[in-house]
Amino acid sequence: MDQAASSVLVTGGAGFIGSHLADALVASGHRVVVLDDLSTGKRQRVPPAARFVEGDLRTFDLGRLLNEERVAAVFHHAAQIDVRKSVEDPVFDAEVNVLGTIRLARASVAAGVRQLLFASSGGAIYGDPVGFAAGEDHPMNPVSPYGAAKLAAEKYLQCLAHGTPLTVTLLRYANVYGPRQDGSGEAGVVGIWMNRLLAGKDAVIYGDGKQSRDFVFVGDVVAANLVALKAHAAGVFNVGTGIETTVNELYAHVAAACGAAGSARYEAGKPGEQRRSVLDVARARAALGFSAEVTLPEGLRRTAAWFRDPASRAL
């Protein structure tokens, strides 16, 4: 494949993280193709310089697209992302997150794609961490179908690429937040709360609020993808901050970013959610030179500014 004439493909590139990644890839000079079924993504989020293709990962002719566009690298972000929905409908979750990934992996190998970078889930795959933080070699104990599907997808990618020229890069994200977040998925709580608080409504915390997560800004996640592409790095890398934040602490930060003084309302916890999640990020720092740079208060300030701006919200 002629690298000078090649493209990069972003599946799910009209979504929250994928659209930010597509923007950054265009800005870096790449020819970008976005594949999205628009079930949750928005067409207007795709950068004008990128080619947009509407299609479902489970049924679309992936091989034809990869060959026509001479795709050298695939960033796989198309997914069913809601932990709670995976509990309610684990079959659909597996169809998208496992079978869709298998189809993409096979098509990528057949088309001679050089690197596939997979948006996995650090929190959902590890389960509650043993010790303070979960490193890449931590036991895999997912407590939701979503986590089980992400783990299965990782293993399928590795075995289908084994013995081929395809490099597989598994990026296990912490809880990603930032502009364009639509309130879906576990980390979508930031978007849900900001929507309500900025409208003068109350916000709900499910459970006692002492459950914890590692919250990472979307711009840092994009940066991790770019450095992993440049390094052509194979293997597994956690992408997070290494900082544990309780939901109660997160609410205090979100309320401050929104200028809201009221307390949250507490309701019963939801099934399929783990108690703790924080990632050990030493490997990405050592192997890729990547460290998250945006602090939680600063990231939430940028996110709240986006939620306040009607022009930005249109994207």
C-alpha positions in Angstrom: 0.0 0.0 0.0 1.3 3.4 -1.0 1.6 5.3 2.3 1.5 8.7 0.6 -1.9 7.9 -1.0 -3.3 6.2 2.1 -6.1 7.2 4.4 -7.1 6.7 8.0 -10.5 5.4 9.0 -12.4 6.4 12.1 -15.3 4.2 12.9 -17.8 6.0 15.1 -16.2 9.3 13.9 -19.5 11.2 14.2 -19.6 10.5 17.9 -18.3 12.1 21.0 -14.7 10.9 21.1 -14.5 9.9 17.4 -15.4 13.3 16.1 -12.7 15.0 18.2 -10.2 12.4 16.9 -11.3 13.0 13.3 -10.7 16.8 13.8 -7.2 16.2 15.2 -6.3 13.8 12.4 -7.4 16.3 9.7 -5.5 19.0 11.5 -2.4 16.7 11.5 -2.6 16.4 7.7 -4.2 13.0 7.4 -6.7 12.0 4.8 -9.6 11.0 7.0 -12.6 8.7 6.3 -15.4 8.5 8.9 -17.8 5.5 9.1 -20.8 6.0 11.4 -24.4 4.7 11.4 -25.6 7.9 13.1 -27.5 6.0 15.7 -25.9 8.2 18.4 -23.4 10.3 16.3 -24.2 13.5 14.6 -23.3 14.2 10.9 -22.5 17.8 11.6 -19.6 16.8 13.9 -17.7 15.2 11.1 -15.0 17.7 9.9 -15.7 19.1 6.4 -12.3 17.9 5.1 -13.1 14.3 6.0 -15.1 11.9 3.8 -18.2 10.7 5.6 -19.7 7.3 4.9 -23.0 6.2 6.7 -23.0 2.5 7.5 -23.5 -0.1 10.2 -20.4 -1.9 11.2 -22.4 -5.2 11.4 -23.6 -5.2 7.8 -21.5 -2.6 5.8 -19.1 -3.7 3.1 -16.0 -2.9 5.1 -13.5 -4.6 2.8 -14.6 -2.5 -0.2 -14.3 0.8 1.8 -10.8 -0.1 3.2 -9.6 -1.0 -0.3 -11.1 1.9 -2.1 -9.7 4.4 0.4 -6.4 2.7 0.7 -6.7 2.7 4.5 -3.4 2.4 6.4 -4.8 2.8 9.9 -8.1 2.2 11.6 -9.3 3.9 14.7 -12.2 1.8 16.0 -14.6 3.8 18.1 -17.9 2.6 16.8 -19.6 0.9 19.8 -22.5 0.4 22.0 -21.2 2.5 24.9 -23.9 2.4 27.6 -23.1 0.0 30.5 -26.7 0.0 31.7 -28.0 -0.8 28.2 -25.6 -3.7 28.0 -27.2 -5.1 31.1 -30.7 -4.7 29.7 -29.8 -6.1 26.2 -26.5 -8.0 26.3 -27.2 -9.6 22.9 -27.3 -6.3 21.1 -24.2 -5.2 23.0 -22.3 -8.2 21.8 -23.6 -7.9 18.2 -22.1 -4.4 18.0 -19.1 -4.6 20.2 -17.9 -8.2 19.5 -19.3 -9.3 16.1 -18.8 -5.8 14.6 -15.2 -5.7 15.8 -14.6 -9.2 14.3 -15.9 -8.1 10.9 -13.7 -5.0 11.0 -10.6 -7.0 12.0 -11.0 -9.6 9.3 -11.6 -6.9 6.6 -8.5 -5.0 7.9 -6.3 -8.0 7.6 -7.6 -8.8 4.1 -7.1 -5.1 3.0 -3.5 -4.9 4.2 -4.3 -2.3 6.9 -1.1 -1.6 8.9 -2.5 -0.6 12.3 -5.8 -1.0 14.1 -6.2 1.2 17.2 -9.1 0.0 19.4 -11.0 2.1 21.9 -11.3 -0.3 24.8 -12.4 0.3 28.4 -10.0 0.2 31.3 -12.7 0.6 34.0 -15.2 -1.9 32.7 -12.6 -4.7 31.8 -10.7 -4.8 35.1 -13.6 -4.6 37.5 -12.8 -3.2 41.0 -9.0 -2.8 41.1 -6.9 -5.1 43.3 -4.8 -2.6 45.2 -5.0 1.1 44.4 -4.9 1.2 40.6 -5.3 -1.4 37.8 -2.4 -1.8 35.4 -2.5 -3.5 32.1 -1.6 -6.9 33.6 -4.4 -6.6 36.2 -6.8 -9.6 36.4 -9.8 -9.1 34.1 -13.0 -9.2 36.1 -15.7 -7.3 34.2 -19.0 -7.0 36.0 -21.1 -5.9 33.1 -21.8 -7.3 29.6 -20.3 -4.2 28.2 -17.0 -4.9 29.9 -17.1 -8.6 28.9 -17.7 -7.6 25.3 -14.8 -5.1 25.2 -12.5 -7.8 26.6 -13.7 -10.3 24.1 -13.2 -7.8 21.3 -9.6 -7.2 22.4 -8.9 -11.0 22.4 -10.5 -11.4 18.9 -8.4 -8.5 17.5 -5.2 -10.0 18.9 -5.8 -13.5 17.6 -7.1 -12.5 14.2 -4.1 -10.3 13.7 -1.7 -12.9 14.9 0.8 -13.9 12.2 -0.3 -11.0 9.9 1.3 -7.6 9.3 -1.5 -5.9 11.2 -0.4 -4.1 14.4 -3.1 -4.0 17.1 -3.1 -1.2 19.6 -5.5 -1.6 22.5 -6.2 1.7 24.3 -8.1 1.1 27.5 -9.8 4.4 28.3 -10.7 5.6 31.7 -14.0 7.5 32.0 -13.9 10.1 29.2 -15.7 13.4 29.4 -15.6 16.7 27.6 -17.4 18.8 24.9 -19.8 17.0 22.7 -20.6 14.5 25.4 -24.3 13.6 25.0 -24.9 11.9 28.4 -24.6 8.3 27.2 -22.5 5.8 28.9 -21.2 5.8 32.4 -19.0 8.9 32.0 -22.0 10.6 30.4 -23.0 11.7 33.9 -20.9 14.9 33.4 -23.1 15.8 30.4 -26.3 14.8 32.1 -25.5 16.9 35.2 -24.4 19.9 33.2 -27.5 19.9 31.1 -29.6 19.9 34.2 -27.6 22.3 36.4 -27.3 24.9 33.7 -31.1 24.7 33.2 -31.6 25.4 36.9 -32.6 21.8 37.7 -31.3 19.3 40.2 -28.9 16.4 39.5 -29.2 12.8 40.6 -26.4 10.7 42.1 -27.2 6.9 42.0 -26.0 5.1 45.1 -24.1 6.8 47.9 -21.7 8.8 45.7 -18.7 7.1 47.2 -18.1 5.0 44.1 -15.0 6.3 42.3 -13.7 6.6 38.7 -10.7 7.9 36.8 -12.0 10.8 34.7 -9.9 11.8 31.6 -10.5 14.7 29.3 -11.3 13.9 25.7 -8.5 16.0 24.4 -6.0 13.9 26.3 -7.6 10.7 24.9 -7.2 12.1 21.3 -3.5 12.9 22.1 -3.0 9.3 23.2 -4.3 8.0 19.9 -2.0 10.3 17.9 1.1 9.3 19.8 0.2 5.6 19.5 -0.3 6.0 15.8 3.1 7.8 15.4 4.9 5.2 17.5 3.1 2.3 15.6 2.9 0.8 19.1 1.5 -2.7 19.5 0.0 -4.0 22.8 -2.2 -2.7 25.6 -2.1 0.8 27.1 -4.2 2.4 29.8 -5.3 5.9 28.9 -6.3 7.8 32.0 -5.0 10.1 34.7 -4.2 7.7 37.5 -6.3 9.9 39.8 -9.3 8.4 41.7 -12.3 10.7 42.0 -15.5 9.8 43.9 -18.8 10.7 42.3 -19.5 13.0 45.2 -16.2 14.9 44.5 -17.1 14.9 40.8 -20.4 16.5 41.5 -18.8 19.3 43.5 -16.4 20.0 40.6 -19.3 20.0 38.1 -21.5 22.2 40.2 -18.6 24.7 40.6 -18.0 24.7 36.8 -21.7 25.4 36.2 -22.0 28.0 39.0 -24.6 25.9 40.7 -25.1 26.0 44.5 -27.6 23.2 45.1 -26.9 19.7 46.4 -27.5 16.6 44.4 -30.4 14.2 44.9 -29.6 10.6 45.8 -31.4 7.6 44.4 -30.7 3.8 44.5 -27.7 2.5 42.6 -27.9 0.9 39.2 -27.1 -2.8 38.3 -23.9 -3.6 36.4 -21.8 -0.7 37.9 -18.6 -1.4 39.8 -17.5 0.3 43.0 -14.1 1.6 42.1 -12.0 2.3 39.0 -8.7 4.0 38.7 -6.0 3.1 36.1 -2.2 2.7 36.4 -0.9 4.8 33.6 2.8 4.2 33.9 3.1 2.0 30.8 1.8 4.7 28.4 4.1 7.2 30.0 7.1 5.0 29.6 6.4 3.5 26.2 4.6 6.3 24.4 5.7 9.4 26.4 2.0 10.1 27.0 0.6 11.6 30.1 -2.8 13.3 30.5 -2.3 17.0 31.0 -5.8 18.5 31.6 -6.8 18.6 35.2 -10.4 17.7 36.2 -11.4 21.3 37.2 -9.9 22.7 33.9 -11.5 20.0 31.8 -14.9 20.6 33.4 -14.5 24.3 32.9 -14.0 23.8 29.2 -16.9 21.3 29.1 -19.3 23.7 30.8 -18.3 26.5 28.4 -19.3 24.2 25.5 -22.6 23.4 27.2 -23.3 27.1 27.6 -22.7 28.0 24.0 -25.7 27.3 21.7 -23.4 27.5 18.6 -21.1 24.8 20.0 -24.0 22.7 21.1 -25.2 22.5 17.5 -22.2 20.3 16.8 
